[in-house]
Amino acid sequence: MRYVVVGGLAVIRHGVVRGTKDVDIAVAMDDDNLAQLEQLVERWHATNPDGAPLRTATLVAGGMLALRTPHCLVDILSEQLLPASFDDVRARADVKRIDGVEAAICSFDDLVAMKRATGRGTDLVDLERLRDAHGELPDD
């Protein structure tokens, strides 16, 4: 499956000490990738956090899909929520190991752009922590 890790784990991998309760990923929206995601959802017996069954059609509409899996909580973002095309974000990503698994981690610049675009309280705190860790942010 083609995905890029964004959110808290990406912030951590870019040098900030912080906790996170879930894994946030963005996925490519092509039919093959969405079919692979559907297979994972079924194999993991994933549900919405409230226990209801789910479908990946939510992503096609440009939204987000929250999953409760036996492994952890996973938030899946539609490609439309990225600062550029999925292929561009994936090409700039760094492949790093997370718990022994190689994963594409969004680039520092893309992470900052996403945090700025979202602008939630936790994202603003992440931006300050990233600034502390790196000295300055792109477009500062």
FENKAPE-V272774 format. One record per pair of residues at least 4 apart in sequence whose ideal C-beta (glycine too) atoms are under 8 Angstrom apart, sorted by the first residue. I is the first residue (numbers start at 1). J is the second residue. If there is no record, write none. Layout:
i={I,I}
j={J,J}
This chain:
i={1,1,1,1,1,2,2,2,2,2,2,3,3,3,3,3,3,3,4,4,4,4,4,4,4,4,4,4,5,5,5,5,5,5,5,5,5,5,5,5,6,6,6,6,6,6,6,6,6,6,7,7,7,7,7,7,8,8,8,8,8,8,8,8,9,9,9,9,9,9,10,10,10,10,10,11,11,11,11,11,11,11,12,12,12,12,13,13,13,13,14,14,14,14,14,14,15,15,15,16,16,16,16,16,18,18,21,22,22,22,22,23,23,23,23,24,24,24,25,25,25,25,26,26,26,26,26,26,26,26,26,27,27,27,27,27,27,27,27,27,28,28,28,28,28,29,29,29,29,29,29,29,29,30,31,32,33,34,34,34,34,35,36,37,37,37,37,38,38,38,39,40,40,41,41,41,41,42,44,44,44,44,45,45,46,46,46,46,46,47,47,47,47,47,47,48,48,48,48,48,48,49,49,49,51,54,54,54,56,56,56,57,58,58,58,59,59,59,59,59,59,60,61,62,62,62,63,64,64,64,64,64,65,65,66,66,66,66,67,67,67,67,68,69,69,77,77,79,79,81,82,82,82,82,83,83,83,83,83,84,84,84,85,86,87,88,89,89,89,89,90,92,92,92,92,93,93,93,93,93,94,94,94,95,95,95,95,96,96,96,97,97,97,98,98,106,106,106,107,108,108,108,108,109,109,110,111,111,112,112,112,112,112,112,113,113,114,114,115,115,115,115,115,115,116,116,118,119,119,120,121,122,123,124,125,126,127,127,128,129,130,130,131,131,131,131,136}
j={27,33,36,37,40,27,28,30,33,86,90,25,26,27,28,76,103,104,25,26,82,86,89,90,93,104,105,106,9,10,13,23,24,25,93,98,103,104,105,106,10,24,25,26,77,82,106,110,111,114,11,20,22,23,24,75,12,18,19,20,21,22,24,126,13,20,23,24,98,105,14,24,105,106,111,16,18,20,111,126,129,130,16,17,18,20,94,96,98,105,105,108,111,130,133,134,130,133,134,126,129,130,132,133,126,129,73,72,73,74,75,72,73,74,75,74,75,77,74,75,76,77,76,77,78,79,81,82,86,89,106,33,34,37,59,76,77,78,79,86,33,79,86,87,90,33,34,59,60,78,79,80,86,34,35,36,37,38,56,59,60,39,40,41,56,59,76,42,55,56,43,44,46,46,54,56,67,46,67,69,70,71,69,70,54,67,68,69,74,51,52,53,54,67,68,52,53,54,66,67,68,66,68,73,68,58,65,67,60,65,76,61,63,64,65,63,64,65,76,77,78,78,78,78,80,81,78,75,76,77,78,81,75,76,73,74,75,76,73,74,75,76,73,73,74,81,82,85,86,114,86,89,110,114,89,110,113,114,117,88,89,110,89,90,91,92,93,106,107,110,104,106,107,109,110,104,105,106,107,110,104,105,107,102,103,104,105,102,103,105,101,102,103,103,105,110,111,114,111,112,130,134,138,113,138,114,115,130,116,127,130,137,138,139,117,138,118,123,119,123,124,126,127,130,123,127,123,123,124,124,125,126,127,128,129,130,131,137,132,133,134,137,135,136,137,140,140}
